[in-house]
Amino acid sequence: MSKFKNNVQGKLKKEKCNISDNRIRYLLNKFNVKSLLEVKTKILKDLKERLKVGITDVRQSYKTHYKIWDILVCVIIANFSDVYDWEDIEDFVKVNYKWFKSFLQMTGGIPNYQTYERVFSLIDHKELENILIAFYKDLIYVTRQRDLLSIDGRTSNGSSRKITDYNSEKVKPLNVLSAYSNQYGICLASEMIDDKTNEIPTIPDILDRVVIKDCIVTWDALNTQTINVEKVIDKKLDYVVPIKANHPTFYQELKEYFDEKTMDQIRAGRSKSSHAKSTEKSHSTFITYEYFQTEDIKWYADIDKWKGVKSIGVCKKTIEKNGEITIEYRYYIASIFVNITEFANAIRNHWSVENKLHWHLDFTFREDKNTTKNKNALMNLQIVNKFTLAILNKVKSFYDNKSLKRIRKIISFDFENSFETLLLYIACA
């Protein structure tokens, strides 16, 4: 057995890694190092340096005891464990202080939970998000394919306050509009908004911040506005977006156009049109999806108001449960020519922003139970949560596809060794 093989096996046994010899060789070549320890060191050093250079520290220097990048690194790393609020983070750093001290300065000792929250309230959330996304993109590997960018808003209910004997005024909850990349598996841009209706003017800002090419943008019907589809086309992207009753005339005419006769013609292979069908079973419920797409759009008098539109379509959803049948129709406009696979995929996967992002922020990270009042601090913590979520999803297979909640708990049991192993999994992802 070669010396390399001996070293690899000994290292794997010690660290209990689930990494093959080929992946070990890949890591050593990728980072141009001779040992796995150097891989871990390089990753941590890179994260620290990016934060050190990229984050603007607005604190008065003569009043500061802690390096801002030390605080950020502590919170980001702690977040891979099962911590949920600022007090948890303080306790976590106390327990693992010696390990943090091995690669951070930790001047001033261990900050208390109020310091973590206060520093996070001062950080520009766009700076932090841009750094973490760039770090993530450089670290992981993705196959080159057309991306789907799903945009949707979410409310963090725990940050709101009602008027009581202790609160003289009502405090609105944190509302955040997120742009989720299905290809990268991470939120590429986030913006704070006052409430749901403020998503509409925020979408152009979100699209300006997203650095991505060759993707299809989706959102819910509220945001299907001429200004937003125009922005998508100006960014040289595509869209597949729903039309509902907020555009009553267009909606009604789409309903009348896609009658049974027209859908039968498309099923039969009508020119410049296409059809697809799929069936799902969930317990005693059968759900059938039918997708119809056509380039026949000139019949609608105001079609030119929607920049770039090349096709229209409908998704017919038939639900059969206990002998009862329910049928739902959803109507769409798209800037793509007839391509039923892309059209259906965009419709079907739009809610990945809800299922793969928002649900985990609630369930895995318990954001709705976080009562932080300062919106910027909570926004920055959410950005860290999104970054952690993306990483955990990428390495899930190394943990036998356990739930992300369980993975965080497993990492907590023996954090120093578990996190260093996690770094190798990330580099392999």
Beta strands, then each sheet from edge to edge (+ up, - down):
strand 1: 147-156
strand 2: 174-181
strand 3: 186-193
strand 4: 215-218
strand 5: 238-243
strand 6: 273-282
strand 7: 285-294
strand 8: 311-321
strand 9: 324-334
sheet 1: 3+ 2- 1+ 4+ 5+ 9- 8+ 7- 6+
end
